[in-house]
Amino acid sequence: MKISIANNAVKEVQKKCHGGEGQILFREVFNRRDFESNLQHLHETIIYPNSTIGYHLHEGNEEIYYIIEGEGIMTVNGEERKVSRGDAIITHSGSKHGLRNNSDKSIKILVFQCNYRNINDKI
């Protein structure tokens, strides 16, 4: 059994994440060494007010953002949507995404990423 204790987790403030604006607080809950599957990581991320996770490409993996708290604007492949608590967004390999916090409250998300064994594993 593996339990991630929040107080022991690696935490890092990142500025301009993926070329975005402002800063985020990133906590590595689990990384690829913790999984027996193709899961790459589980992160808890806080996007501070007026900050963004920059619009970026995923290749060879899929990523899910699950909104725990707050609301913002999610962009996937150029399409923008307002997202809030309880929403989940998947970005497939070959797609681009980013998340903008245009509010005065932080957004908290869980980020799950799963890699393909190789690029030919994509269905």
N, CA, C and O atoms as a GROMACS GRO file, in nm:
protein
  492
    1MET      N    1   0.084  -0.117   0.000
    1MET     CA    2   0.000   0.000   0.000
    1MET      C    3   0.088   0.123   0.000
    1MET      O    4   0.190   0.128   0.069
    2LYS      N    5   0.050   0.223  -0.078
    2LYS     CA    6   0.123   0.348  -0.083
    2LYS      C    7   0.027   0.460  -0.044
    2LYS      O    8  -0.078   0.475  -0.106
    3ILE      N    9   0.063   0.537   0.056
    3ILE     CA   10  -0.017   0.652   0.099
    3ILE      C   11   0.069   0.776   0.085
    3ILE      O   12   0.182   0.780   0.134
    4SER      N   13   0.014   0.877   0.019
    4SER     CA   14   0.085   1.004   0.005
    4SER      C   15   0.041   1.095   0.118
    4SER      O   16  -0.075   1.134   0.126
    5ILE      N   17   0.134   1.130   0.204
    5ILE     CA   18   0.106   1.219   0.317
    5ILE      C   19   0.132   1.362   0.271
    5ILE      O   20   0.242   1.396   0.230
    6ALA      N   21   0.028   1.445   0.279
    6ALA     CA   22   0.036   1.581   0.225
    6ALA      C   23   0.155   1.659   0.280
    6ALA      O   24   0.223   1.729   0.204
    7ASN      N   25   0.182   1.648   0.408
    7ASN     CA   26   0.291   1.726   0.468
    7ASN      C   27   0.429   1.680   0.419
    7ASN      O   28   0.525   1.756   0.428
    8ASN      N   29   0.438   1.557   0.368
    8ASN     CA   30   0.567   1.506   0.321
    8ASN      C   31   0.585   1.521   0.170
    8ASN      O   32   0.694   1.494   0.118
    9ALA      N   33   0.482   1.562   0.100
    9ALA     CA   34   0.485   1.567  -0.046
    9ALA      C   35   0.575   1.679  -0.096
    9ALA      O   36   0.594   1.781  -0.030
   10VAL      N   37   0.630   1.657  -0.215
   10VAL     CA   38   0.708   1.759  -0.282
   10VAL      C   39   0.613   1.870  -0.327
   10VAL      O   40   0.518   1.844  -0.400
   11LYS      N   41   0.639   1.993  -0.284
   11LYS     CA   42   0.558   2.108  -0.322
   11LYS      C   43   0.650   2.210  -0.387
   11LYS      O   44   0.763   2.230  -0.345
   12GLU      N   45   0.598   2.274  -0.490
   12GLU     CA   46   0.680   2.369  -0.564
   12GLU      C   47   0.593   2.479  -0.621
   12GLU      O   48   0.489   2.452  -0.681
   13VAL      N   49   0.635   2.603  -0.603
   13VAL     CA   50   0.569   2.714  -0.669
   13VAL      C   51   0.633   2.727  -0.807
   13VAL      O   52   0.755   2.740  -0.818
   14GLN      N   53   0.550   2.725  -0.910
   14GLN     CA   54   0.600   2.739  -1.046
   14GLN      C   55   0.550   2.869  -1.104
   14GLN      O   56   0.431   2.900  -1.096
   15LYS      N   57   0.640   2.945  -1.162
   15LYS     CA   58   0.603   3.067  -1.232
   15LYS      C   59   0.593   3.037  -1.381
   15LYS      O   60   0.675   2.963  -1.436
   16LYS      N   61   0.492   3.093  -1.445
   16LYS     CA   62   0.472   3.080  -1.590
   16LYS      C   63   0.469   2.934  -1.634
   16LYS      O   64   0.538   2.895  -1.728
   17CYS      N   65   0.388   2.853  -1.565
   17CYS     CA   66   0.375   2.710  -1.595
   17CYS      C   67   0.334   2.691  -1.742
   17CYS      O   68   0.235   2.749  -1.786
   18HIS      N   69   0.408   2.613  -1.815
   18HIS     CA   70   0.385   2.589  -1.959
   18HIS      C   71   0.374   2.720  -2.035
   18HIS      O   72   0.296   2.730  -2.130
   19GLY      N   73   0.450   2.820  -1.995
   19GLY     CA   74   0.448   2.949  -2.064
   19GLY      C   75   0.330   3.037  -2.027
   19GLY      O   76   0.304   3.137  -2.094
   20GLY      N   77   0.259   3.001  -1.920
   20GLY     CA   78   0.142   3.079  -1.878
   20GLY      C   79   0.182   3.203  -1.801
   20GLY      O   80   0.297   3.246  -1.802
   21GLU      N   81   0.083   3.261  -1.734
   21GLU     CA   82   0.102   3.384  -1.658
   21GLU      C   83   0.089   3.356  -1.508
   21GLU      O   84   0.021   3.261  -1.468
   22GLY      N   85   0.154   3.438  -1.428
   22GLY     CA   86   0.141   3.425  -1.283
   22GLY      C   87   0.209   3.300  -1.231
   22GLY      O   88   0.310   3.255  -1.285
   23GLN      N   89   0.152   3.244  -1.124
   23GLN     CA   90   0.214   3.127  -1.063
   23GLN      C   91   0.110   3.028  -1.011
   23GLN      O   92  -0.005   3.062  -0.987
   24ILE      N   93   0.157   2.905  -0.996
   24ILE     CA   94   0.075   2.797  -0.943
   24ILE      C   95   0.154   2.728  -0.831
   24ILE      O   96   0.276   2.739  -0.823
   25LEU      N   97   0.082   2.658  -0.745
   25LEU     CA   98   0.144   2.572  -0.645
   25LEU      C   99   0.116   2.430  -0.687
   25LEU      O  100   0.001   2.390  -0.707
   26PHE      N  101   0.221   2.354  -0.701
   26PHE     CA  102   0.215   2.218  -0.753
   26PHE      C  103   0.256   2.123  -0.643
   26PHE      O  104   0.358   2.143  -0.578
   27ARG      N  105   0.176   2.017  -0.621
   27ARG     CA  106   0.211   1.913  -0.523
   27ARG      C  107   0.208   1.778  -0.592
   27ARG      O  108   0.104   1.738  -0.645
   28GLU      N  109   0.318   1.710  -0.591
   28GLU     CA  110   0.325   1.576  -0.649
   28GLU      C  111   0.268   1.478  -0.547
   28GLU      O  112   0.331   1.450  -0.445
   29VAL      N  113   0.149   1.425  -0.576
   29VAL     CA  114   0.087   1.327  -0.488
   29VAL      C  115   0.149   1.190  -0.513
   29VAL      O  116   0.196   1.124  -0.420
   30PHE      N  117   0.151   1.148  -0.640
   30PHE     CA  118   0.218   1.025  -0.683
   30PHE      C  119   0.289   1.052  -0.815
   30PHE      O  120   0.244   1.136  -0.894
   31ASN      N  121   0.399   0.981  -0.839
   31ASN     CA  122   0.466   0.989  -0.968
   31ASN      C  123   0.476   0.849  -1.028
   31ASN      O  124   0.429   0.753  -0.968
   32ARG      N  125   0.535   0.839  -1.146
   32ARG     CA  126   0.531   0.712  -1.220
   32ARG      C  127   0.593   0.595  -1.145
   32ARG      O  128   0.556   0.480  -1.169
   33ARG      N  129   0.685   0.620  -1.055
   33ARG     CA  130   0.746   0.512  -0.977
   33ARG      C  131   0.647   0.450  -0.880
   33ARG      O  132   0.668   0.338  -0.832
   34ASP      N  133   0.539   0.522  -0.850
   34ASP     CA  134   0.439   0.471  -0.755
   34ASP      C  135   0.336   0.379  -0.819
   34ASP      O  136   0.265   0.307  -0.749
   35PHE      N  137   0.327   0.381  -0.953
   35PHE     CA  138   0.222   0.306  -1.023
   35PHE      C  139   0.277   0.178  -1.085
   35PHE      O  140   0.396   0.170  -1.118
   36GLU      N  141   0.192   0.080  -1.101
   36GLU     CA  142   0.225  -0.042  -1.174
   36GLU      C  143   0.162  -0.041  -1.313
   36GLU      O  144   0.174  -0.138  -1.387
   37SER      N  145   0.097   0.068  -1.348
   37SER     CA  146   0.029   0.083  -1.477
   37SER      C  147   0.099   0.193  -1.556
   37SER      O  148   0.211   0.234  -1.524
   38ASN      N  149   0.032   0.240  -1.660
   38ASN     CA  150   0.087   0.349  -1.743
   38ASN      C  151   0.057   0.487  -1.687
   38ASN      O  152   0.087   0.588  -1.750
   39LEU      N  153  -0.004   0.492  -1.568
   39LEU     CA  154  -0.024   0.624  -1.507
   39LEU      C  155   0.111   0.690  -1.485
   39LEU      O  156   0.206   0.626  -1.438
   40GLN      N  157   0.120   0.815  -1.519
   40GLN     CA  158   0.244   0.890  -1.509
   40GLN      C  159   0.251   0.970  -1.379
   40GLN      O  160   0.355   0.974  -1.313
   41HIS      N  161   0.140   1.034  -1.345
   41HIS     CA  162   0.140   1.112  -1.221
   41HIS      C  163  -0.002   1.149  -1.178
   41HIS      O  164  -0.097   1.144  -1.255
   42LEU      N  165  -0.010   1.185  -1.051
   42LEU     CA  166  -0.127   1.250  -0.992
   42LEU      C  167  -0.072   1.371  -0.919
   42LEU      O  168   0.008   1.359  -0.826
   43HIS      N  169  -0.117   1.488  -0.961
   43HIS     CA  170  -0.074   1.614  -0.899
   43HIS      C  171  -0.194   1.688  -0.844
   43HIS      O  172  -0.304   1.681  -0.899
   44GLU      N  173  -0.174   1.757  -0.736
   44GLU     CA  174  -0.270   1.855  -0.687
   44GLU      C  175  -0.211   1.991  -0.721
   44GLU      O  176  -0.096   2.020  -0.686
   45THR      N  177  -0.288   2.073  -0.788
   45THR     CA  178  -0.237   2.202  -0.836
   45THR      C  179  -0.331   2.313  -0.794
   45THR      O  180  -0.453   2.300  -0.806
   46ILE      N  181  -0.274   2.422  -0.744
   46ILE     CA  182  -0.352   2.542  -0.713
   46ILE      C  183  -0.309   2.650  -0.810
   46ILE      O  184  -0.191   2.684  -0.820
   47ILE      N  185  -0.407   2.704  -0.882
   47ILE     CA  186  -0.382   2.812  -0.976
   47ILE      C  187  -0.430   2.940  -0.908
   47ILE      O  188  -0.549   2.957  -0.882
   48TYR      N  189  -0.336   3.027  -0.878
   48TYR     CA  190  -0.370   3.149  -0.805
   48TYR      C  191  -0.450   3.245  -0.893
   48TYR      O  192  -0.447   3.234  -1.016
   49PRO      N  193  -0.522   3.340  -0.830
   49PRO     CA  194  -0.600   3.436  -0.908
   49PRO      C  195  -0.515   3.504  -1.015
   49PRO      O  196  -0.398   3.536  -0.994
   50ASN      N  197  -0.577   3.526  -1.130
   50ASN     CA  198  -0.514   3.591  -1.245
   50ASN      C  199  -0.389   3.519  -1.294
   50ASN      O  200  -0.298   3.582  -1.348
   51SER      N  201  -0.385   3.388  -1.276
   51SER     CA  202  -0.274   3.305  -1.323
   51SER      C  203  -0.328   3.200  -1.419
   51SER      O  204  -0.448   3.176  -1.426
   52THR      N  205  -0.237   3.137  -1.494
   52THR     CA  206  -0.278   3.037  -1.592
   52THR      C  207  -0.181   2.919  -1.595
   52THR      O  208  -0.065   2.931  -1.557
   53ILE      N  209  -0.233   2.806  -1.640
   53ILE     CA  210  -0.149   2.698  -1.692
   53ILE      C  211  -0.151   2.723  -1.842
   53ILE      O  212  -0.256   2.713  -1.905
   54GLY      N  213  -0.036   2.754  -1.899
   54GLY     CA  214  -0.029   2.795  -2.038
   54GLY      C  215  -0.079   2.688  -2.135
   54GLY      O  216  -0.077   2.569  -2.106
   55TYR      N  217  -0.124   2.734  -2.250
   55TYR     CA  218  -0.176   2.648  -2.356
   55TYR      C  219  -0.060   2.566  -2.412
   55TYR      O  220   0.037   2.623  -2.462
   56HIS      N  221  -0.070   2.432  -2.404
   56HIS     CA  222   0.042   2.347  -2.442
   56HIS      C  223  -0.007   2.216  -2.503
   56HIS      O  224  -0.122   2.177  -2.484
   57LEU      N  225   0.081   2.150  -2.576
   57LEU     CA  226   0.053   2.027  -2.650
   57LEU      C  227   0.082   1.903  -2.565
   57LEU      O  228   0.178   1.899  -2.488
   58HIS      N  229  -0.005   1.803  -2.582
   58HIS     CA  230   0.021   1.670  -2.525
   58HIS      C  231   0.044   1.573  -2.640
   58HIS      O  232  -0.032   1.569  -2.735
   59GLU      N  233   0.149   1.495  -2.629
   59GLU     CA  234   0.182   1.398  -2.733
   59GLU      C  235   0.226   1.269  -2.665
   59GLU      O  236   0.319   1.269  -2.584
   60GLY      N  237   0.157   1.159  -2.698
   60GLY     CA  238   0.193   1.030  -2.640
   60GLY      C  239   0.134   1.006  -2.502
   60GLY      O  240   0.170   0.910  -2.434
   61ASN      N  241   0.041   1.093  -2.459
   61ASN     CA  242  -0.024   1.075  -2.330
   61ASN      C  243  -0.161   1.141  -2.330
   61ASN      O  244  -0.195   1.216  -2.421
   62GLU      N  245  -0.237   1.111  -2.227
   62GLU     CA  246  -0.365   1.176  -2.203
   62GLU      C  247  -0.361   1.234  -2.062
   62GLU      O  248  -0.297   1.179  -1.973
   63GLU      N  249  -0.432   1.346  -2.045
   63GLU     CA  250  -0.431   1.411  -1.915
   63GLU      C  251  -0.573   1.454  -1.879
   63GLU      O  252  -0.649   1.499  -1.964
   64ILE      N  253  -0.606   1.437  -1.751
   64ILE     CA  254  -0.736   1.477  -1.700
   64ILE      C  255  -0.716   1.584  -1.594
   64ILE      O  256  -0.633   1.569  -1.504
   65TYR      N  257  -0.792   1.693  -1.604
   65TYR     CA  258  -0.802   1.793  -1.498
   65TYR      C  259  -0.937   1.772  -1.431
   65TYR      O  260  -1.040   1.766  -1.498
   66TYR      N  261  -0.936   1.759  -1.298
   66TYR     CA  262  -1.060   1.750  -1.221
   66TYR      C  263  -1.063   1.871  -1.128
   66TYR      O  264  -0.975   1.889  -1.044
   67ILE      N  265  -1.166   1.954  -1.144
   67ILE     CA  266  -1.176   2.079  -1.067
   67ILE      C  267  -1.233   2.049  -0.928
   67ILE      O  268  -1.346   2.002  -0.916
   68ILE      N  269  -1.154   2.077  -0.824
   68ILE     CA  270  -1.197   2.056  -0.686
   68ILE      C  271  -1.263   2.182  -0.630
   68ILE      O  272  -1.366   2.176  -0.563
   69GLU      N  273  -1.201   2.298  -0.657
   69GLU     CA  274  -1.250   2.426  -0.606
   69GLU      C  275  -1.228   2.533  -0.712
   69GLU      O  276  -1.133   2.525  -0.790
   70GLY      N  277  -1.315   2.632  -0.712
   70GLY     CA  278  -1.298   2.748  -0.797
   70GLY      C  279  -1.358   2.733  -0.935
   70GLY      O  280  -1.426   2.635  -0.965
   71GLU      N  281  -1.331   2.833  -1.018
   71GLU     CA  282  -1.380   2.831  -1.155
   71GLU      C  283  -1.285   2.910  -1.243
   71GLU      O  284  -1.214   2.999  -1.197
   72GLY      N  285  -1.285   2.875  -1.371
   72GLY     CA  286  -1.197   2.941  -1.465
   72GLY      C  287  -1.240   2.912  -1.608
   72GLY      O  288  -1.350   2.864  -1.633
   73ILE      N  289  -1.150   2.942  -1.700
   73ILE     CA  290  -1.174   2.921  -1.842
   73ILE      C  291  -1.076   2.816  -1.893
   73ILE      O  292  -0.954   2.836  -1.889
   74MET      N  293  -1.130   2.704  -1.941
   74MET     CA  294  -1.051   2.595  -1.996
   74MET      C  295  -1.053   2.606  -2.147
   74MET      O  296  -1.158   2.627  -2.206
   75THR      N  297  -0.937   2.593  -2.209
   75THR     CA  298  -0.926   2.592  -2.355
   75THR      C  299  -0.869   2.458  -2.398
   75THR      O  300  -0.762   2.418  -2.351
   76VAL      N  301  -0.940   2.389  -2.487
   76VAL     CA  302  -0.893   2.264  -2.546
   76VAL      C  303  -0.909   2.276  -2.697
   76VAL      O  304  -1.019   2.296  -2.748
   77ASN      N  305  -0.795   2.264  -2.766
   77ASN     CA  306  -0.793   2.274  -2.913
   77ASN      C  307  -0.865   2.399  -2.962
   77ASN      O  308  -0.941   2.395  -3.059
   78GLY      N  309  -0.840   2.510  -2.894
   78GLY     CA  310  -0.895   2.638  -2.935
   78GLY      C  311  -1.037   2.667  -2.888
   78GLY      O  312  -1.085   2.779  -2.907
   79GLU      N  313  -1.105   2.570  -2.827
   79GLU     CA  314  -1.243   2.590  -2.780
   79GLU      C  315  -1.240   2.623  -2.631
   79GLU      O  316  -1.184   2.548  -2.551
   80GLU      N  317  -1.302   2.736  -2.595
   80GLU     CA  318  -1.305   2.780  -2.456
   80GLU      C  319  -1.438   2.745  -2.390
   80GLU      O  320  -1.545   2.754  -2.452
   81ARG      N  321  -1.429   2.704  -2.262
   81ARG     CA  322  -1.549   2.676  -2.182
   81ARG      C  323  -1.522   2.718  -2.038
   81ARG      O  324  -1.411   2.704  -1.987
   82LYS      N  325  -1.626   2.769  -1.974
   82LYS     CA  326  -1.617   2.797  -1.831
   82LYS      C  327  -1.624   2.663  -1.758
   82LYS      O  328  -1.708   2.579  -1.790
   83VAL      N  329  -1.536   2.644  -1.659
   83VAL     CA  330  -1.534   2.522  -1.579
   83VAL      C  331  -1.539   2.559  -1.432
   83VAL      O  332  -1.495   2.667  -1.391
   84SER      N  333  -1.594   2.467  -1.352
   84SER     CA  334  -1.604   2.493  -1.208
   84SER      C  335  -1.604   2.360  -1.132
   84SER      O  336  -1.592   2.253  -1.192
   85ARG      N  337  -1.618   2.370  -1.001
   85ARG     CA  338  -1.610   2.254  -0.912
   85ARG      C  339  -1.691   2.135  -0.965
   85ARG      O  340  -1.808   2.148  -1.001
   86GLY      N  341  -1.625   2.019  -0.969
   86GLY     CA  342  -1.689   1.895  -1.014
   86GLY      C  343  -1.671   1.866  -1.162
   86GLY      O  344  -1.701   1.755  -1.206
   87ASP      N  345  -1.622   1.963  -1.240
   87ASP     CA  346  -1.601   1.939  -1.383
   87ASP      C  347  -1.472   1.861  -1.404
   87ASP      O  348  -1.375   1.877  -1.329
   88ALA      N  349  -1.472   1.778  -1.507
   88ALA     CA  350  -1.353   1.701  -1.546
   88ALA      C  351  -1.329   1.722  -1.694
   88ALA      O  352  -1.423   1.719  -1.773
   89ILE      N  353  -1.204   1.744  -1.731
   89ILE     CA  354  -1.168   1.772  -1.869
   89ILE      C  355  -1.057   1.677  -1.909
   89ILE      O  356  -0.957   1.665  -1.839
   90ILE      N  357  -1.074   1.608  -2.022
   90ILE     CA  358  -0.971   1.517  -2.072
   90ILE      C  359  -0.906   1.579  -2.195
   90ILE      O  360  -0.975   1.634  -2.282
   91THR      N  361  -0.776   1.569  -2.201
   91THR     CA  362  -0.700   1.613  -2.318
   91THR      C  363  -0.629   1.490  -2.375
   91THR      O  364  -0.548   1.427  -2.307
   92HIS      N  365  -0.662   1.458  -2.500
   92HIS     CA  366  -0.605   1.340  -2.565
   92HIS      C  367  -0.470   1.374  -2.630
   92HIS      O  368  -0.438   1.490  -2.650
   93SER      N  369  -0.394   1.272  -2.661
   93SER     CA  370  -0.268   1.288  -2.731
   93SER      C  371  -0.292   1.363  -2.862
   93SER      O  372  -0.388   1.335  -2.934
   94GLY      N  373  -0.204   1.458  -2.892
   94GLY     CA  374  -0.217   1.538  -3.012
   94GLY      C  375  -0.302   1.663  -2.992
   94GLY      O  376  -0.320   1.741  -3.085
   95SER      N  377  -0.354   1.682  -2.871
   95SER     CA  378  -0.439   1.797  -2.840
   95SER      C  379  -0.363   1.898  -2.754
   95SER      O  380  -0.263   1.865  -2.690
   96LYS      N  381  -0.413   2.021  -2.755
   96LYS     CA  382  -0.356   2.129  -2.674
   96LYS      C  383  -0.461   2.174  -2.572
   96LYS      O  384  -0.581   2.170  -2.598
   97HIS      N  385  -0.412   2.217  -2.455
   97HIS     CA  386  -0.502   2.272  -2.354
   97HIS      C  387  -0.432   2.371  -2.264
   97HIS      O  388  -0.309   2.378  -2.260
   98GLY      N  389  -0.513   2.448  -2.193
   98GLY     CA  390  -0.464   2.544  -2.095
   98GLY      C  391  -0.581   2.583  -2.004
   98GLY      O  392  -0.697   2.565  -2.041
   99LEU      N  393  -0.551   2.636  -1.886
   99LEU     CA  394  -0.654   2.676  -1.791
   99LEU      C  395  -0.620   2.814  -1.736
   99LEU      O  396  -0.508   2.839  -1.690
  100ARG      N  397  -0.719   2.904  -1.743
  100ARG     CA  398  -0.701   3.042  -1.698
  100ARG      C  399  -0.790   3.070  -1.578
  100ARG      O  400  -0.911   3.045  -1.581
  101ASN      N  401  -0.729   3.121  -1.473
  101ASN     CA  402  -0.803   3.165  -1.356
  101ASN      C  403  -0.821   3.316  -1.366
  101ASN      O  404  -0.729   3.392  -1.336
  102ASN      N  405  -0.939   3.358  -1.409
  102ASN     CA  406  -0.965   3.501  -1.424
  102ASN      C  407  -1.050   3.554  -1.308
  102ASN      O  408  -1.118   3.656  -1.320
  103SER      N  409  -1.046   3.483  -1.195
  103SER     CA  410  -1.124   3.523  -1.078
  103SER      C  411  -1.032   3.572  -0.967
  103SER      O  412  -0.910   3.576  -0.982
  104ASP      N  413  -1.094   3.610  -0.854
  104ASP     CA  414  -1.015   3.657  -0.740
  104ASP      C  415  -0.996   3.548  -0.635
  104ASP      O  416  -0.949   3.575  -0.524
  105LYS      N  417  -1.034   3.422  -0.670
  105LYS     CA  418  -1.015   3.308  -0.581
  105LYS      C  419  -0.932   3.202  -0.653
  105LYS      O  420  -0.935   3.192  -0.775
  106SER      N  421  -0.858   3.123  -0.576
  106SER     CA  422  -0.775   3.018  -0.635
  106SER      C  423  -0.860   2.905  -0.692
  106SER      O  424  -0.972   2.881  -0.646
  107ILE      N  425  -0.805   2.836  -0.792
  107ILE     CA  426  -0.863   2.713  -0.845
  107ILE      C  427  -0.776   2.599  -0.795
  107ILE      O  428  -0.654   2.606  -0.803
  108LYS      N  429  -0.839   2.493  -0.744
  108LYS     CA  430  -0.764   2.373  -0.704
  108LYS      C  431  -0.808   2.260  -0.796
  108LYS      O  432  -0.927   2.234  -0.813
  109ILE      N  433  -0.711   2.191  -0.857
  109ILE     CA  434  -0.740   2.081  -0.947
  109ILE      C  435  -0.655   1.959  -0.913
  109ILE      O  436  -0.548   1.972  -0.854
  110LEU      N  437  -0.705   1.842  -0.951
  110LEU     CA  438  -0.624   1.720  -0.955
  110LEU      C  439  -0.589   1.696  -1.100
  110LEU      O  440  -0.674   1.712  -1.188
  111VAL      N  441  -0.465   1.658  -1.125
  111VAL     CA  442  -0.417   1.633  -1.261
  111VAL      C  443  -0.367   1.490  -1.269
  111VAL      O  444  -0.273   1.451  -1.199
  112PHE      N  445  -0.431   1.411  -1.354
  112PHE     CA  446  -0.392   1.272  -1.378
  112PHE      C  447  -0.335   1.262  -1.519
  112PHE      O  448  -0.395   1.315  -1.613
  113GLN      N  449  -0.223   1.197  -1.534
  113GLN     CA  450  -0.167   1.177  -1.669
  113GLN      C  451  -0.132   1.030  -1.689
  113GLN      O  452  -0.073   0.967  -1.601
  114CYS      N  453  -0.168   0.977  -1.804
  114CYS     CA  454  -0.139   0.839  -1.840
  114CYS      C  455  -0.065   0.839  -1.973
  114CYS      O  456  -0.112   0.896  -2.071
  115ASN      N  457   0.050   0.776  -1.976
  115ASN     CA  458   0.128   0.766  -2.099
  115ASN      C  459   0.090   0.640  -2.174
  115ASN      O  460   0.054   0.539  -2.115
  116TYR      N  461   0.099   0.648  -2.306
  116TYR     CA  462   0.090   0.527  -2.387
  116TYR      C  463   0.222   0.453  -2.372
  116TYR      O  464   0.326   0.515  -2.347
  117ARG      N  465   0.219   0.321  -2.386
  117ARG     CA  466   0.346   0.247  -2.383
  117ARG      C  467   0.435   0.294  -2.497
  117ARG      O  468   0.555   0.314  -2.481
  118ASN      N  469   0.372   0.312  -2.613
  118ASN     CA  470   0.438   0.379  -2.726
  118ASN      C  471   0.328   0.444  -2.807
  118ASN      O  472   0.210   0.416  -2.786
  119ILE      N  473   0.365   0.530  -2.898
  119ILE     CA  474   0.267   0.612  -2.971
  119ILE      C  475   0.170   0.524  -3.050
  119ILE      O  476   0.059   0.569  -3.078
  120ASN      N  477   0.207   0.402  -3.086
  120ASN     CA  478   0.118   0.314  -3.161
  120ASN      C  479   0.007   0.254  -3.075
  120ASN      O  480  -0.084   0.191  -3.128
  121ASP      N  481   0.014   0.273  -2.942
  121ASP     CA  482  -0.089   0.223  -2.852
  121ASP      C  483  -0.217   0.305  -2.859
  121ASP      O  484  -0.321   0.261  -2.810
  122LYS      N  485  -0.210   0.424  -2.920
  122LYS     CA  486  -0.329   0.509  -2.930
  122LYS      C  487  -0.434   0.438  -3.016
  122LYS      O  488  -0.404   0.388  -3.124
  123ILE      N  489  -0.557   0.436  -2.966
  123ILE     CA  490  -0.665   0.369  -3.039
  123ILE      C  491  -0.718   0.461  -3.146
  123ILE      O  492  -0.810   0.424  -3.219
   0.00000   0.00000   0.00000
